Amino acid sequence: MLGDYIPVSPPSYSAFYSNSFEGQGHHGGSAILVHRDIPCTRLELDTSLQAAAIKVFIYRPYTMCSLYLPPSVTVERGDLNHLVRDLPSPFILLGDFNGRHPLWGDSSVNPMGVLLAFFIEDEGLGVLNTGDVTHFNSPTGTFTAIDISLCSPTALLDFTWRVLPDLYGSDHFPILLENNRYEPQSRLPRWKLEKADWQFFRELTSSVSSVADFGSSDEAVTYFTDMLHSAALNFIPRNFGYFPKRPVPWWSPVYTTAVRKKRAAFSRLRRNRGDPTLLEDLRRARARARRVLNEARRASWKAYVSSINTKTPLTQVFRRVRKKAGKFSPSTQSVLKVDGIKIMDGLTVANTMATGIL
């Protein structure tokens, strides 16, 4: 839940918010965060529900809608029907619905769950949930499935739904939706010019040929281009076409051990739900993991600050700060806007530019 509306975006992400409405409590609201290398555009919704929607391009255009239904607020089925009919197909509707029903894997039924079951039947929606629990109530040690992922029928086979095993400090399990058709685009390989063997590169690219030796200028360009590319492949190393995982400098084996113990305690509780002894073990393991993490961060920060002096370049300072925060911003994918319409597909963008419609 978002609470008071704060229109900010985390680094490297675009944020699309829906604020809570008056009379629906202090907590509430929903949001969608999209990495800036993924083309997307906001959709305006005519609804009184706490919903945010975007159109995003992942293999093909999809409408993504995030919805929060507060447990203390009465929701009308007509409002849900109106929201879904306002979403361009194919769409995915997901969020914290606070509804319990066996249709999506919960062991109990509440009024919101009954309303949602009828709503899903009315609209012919697909349920992506596989029956796993999605929420953990720490005070009682109970598990529920109140986070639901719904979609239009045409998108039902496009995604695989699964729950990650760790809470990561929340009371809701992260849910991972993987597109079955989408193949992630790796970044283009880059030449490591600082590690090039320039002596052999010069020898291989030395040529006595001139433009006059070729039948046309196109033949000359092709010859010299192939010669330079062949030399580069042999004597200039390249990086790999994937984004490397960049660990934060304060990570330590002690914290790794604490995290493993916390996850093991949580797994034991999931297998033996309601056991008060295992619940207490989990609380202790969580507390220890938080303590070890905070100590490691403070120690790393103090060590770094003590190493800075008046001669330290500012670029180096900020680069180190970003590394400690685990931040990395890859290049973004461009979105072309023609006559007020955003084009997100890379091939369509290239073809549009080639035809000179701009």
C-alpha positions, 0 to 999 in steps of 0.5 A, a space after each residue: 500500500 502506498 499511503 499518502 501519494 508521493 509522485 516520485 520514481 525510483 532510480 532507473 524506473 518510471 512510476 505510475 501511481 493511483 492514489 487512495 481515495 477519500 473515505 478509503 482509509 489512510 493506507 491504500 493506493 496502487 502503483 506500477 514501476 517499469 524499468 526505463 529500458 521497457 517502452 510503456 505509456 500510461 492509460 487513464 482510467 475512469 474508475 473510483 477504484 484504486 487502480 493504475 494502468 499502462 500499456 507496455 510492449 513485451 513481445 506484443 502490446 499488453 495492458 497492465 493494471 495494478 489494483 488494490 481493494 482495501 479490506 475495510 471498503 465495500 466494493 461493488 461488482 459493477 465497479 469491477 466490471 466497468 474497470 475490466 471493460 475499460 482495459 484494452 485487450 490483451 490485459 493483465 489485472 493483478 494486485 492485493 484483492 483481499 479476497 479468499 476463495 479456493 478458486 485461486 488457492 485459498 483454504 477459506 472463503 470471505 465475502 470479497 472472495 465470493 464477489 470476485 469469483 462471480 466477477 471472474 465468471 461474469 467477465 470470462 477472465 483467466 486466473 493465473 494463480 496456481 494455488 500457492 499462498 501469497 501472503 503471510 500474517 506474521 503475528 498469527 503465523 497463517 498463510 493466505 492467497 489474497 494476491 490474485 493475477 487475472 487476465 483476458 482469455 487471449 493472454 492466459 497461455 502467454 504467461 507462467 505464474 509462480 511465487 518466490 520463496 522469500 518474503 524479502 521483508 514484506 508480508 506478501 510473497 513476490 509473484 513472478 510472471 514470465 512471458 512464455 514468448 518473450 526472449 530478453 534482448 541482450 545488449 550489443 557487445 562493446 569493444 574493449 578499446 583499452 585492452 586492444 593490441 594496437 600493434 598487430 591491429 596496425 599491421 593487419 590493416 596496413 594496405 597499399 590499395 587505393 580507391 583507384 584499384 577498385 571498380 567502384 567506391 562501394 567495392 572500396 568501402 566494402 573491402 576496407 570495412 571487412 578488413 577493419 572488422 576482421 582486425 578488430 575481431 582478432 585484436 580487440 576483445 569484446 564484452 559479453 552481451 548480457 548485463 552482469 550481476 553487480 553485487 554490493 560491496 558490503 555483502 559478506 559471507 556472514 550475511 549470506 549465512 544469516 539469510 540462508 538460516 532465515 529462509 530455512 526457518 521460513 520453509 520449516 514454518 510453511 511445511 508445519 503451519 501454525 507451529 508456535 515454536 517454528 514461528 518464534 524461530 523465524 522471528 529470531 532468524 529475521 531479526 538476526 538477518 536485519 541486524 547483520 545487514 545493518 552492521 555490514 552496511 554501516 561498517 562498509 560506509 564508515 570505511 569508505 567515508 574515511 578513505 575520501 579526502 579533498 583530492 578524491 574526484 567527485 565522479 569517483 565518489 558518486 560512482 562508489 555511492 551508486 555501487 554501494 546502493 547496487 544501482 545500475 542503469 542500462 541504456 534505454 529503448 527509444 519510443 517513437 511518437 508519430 501524430 500523438 501515437 507512441 510506437 514501441 516495437 523496435 521493428 516498427 520504429 525502424 520501418 517508420 523512420 525508414 519510410 520518412 513519415 516523421 
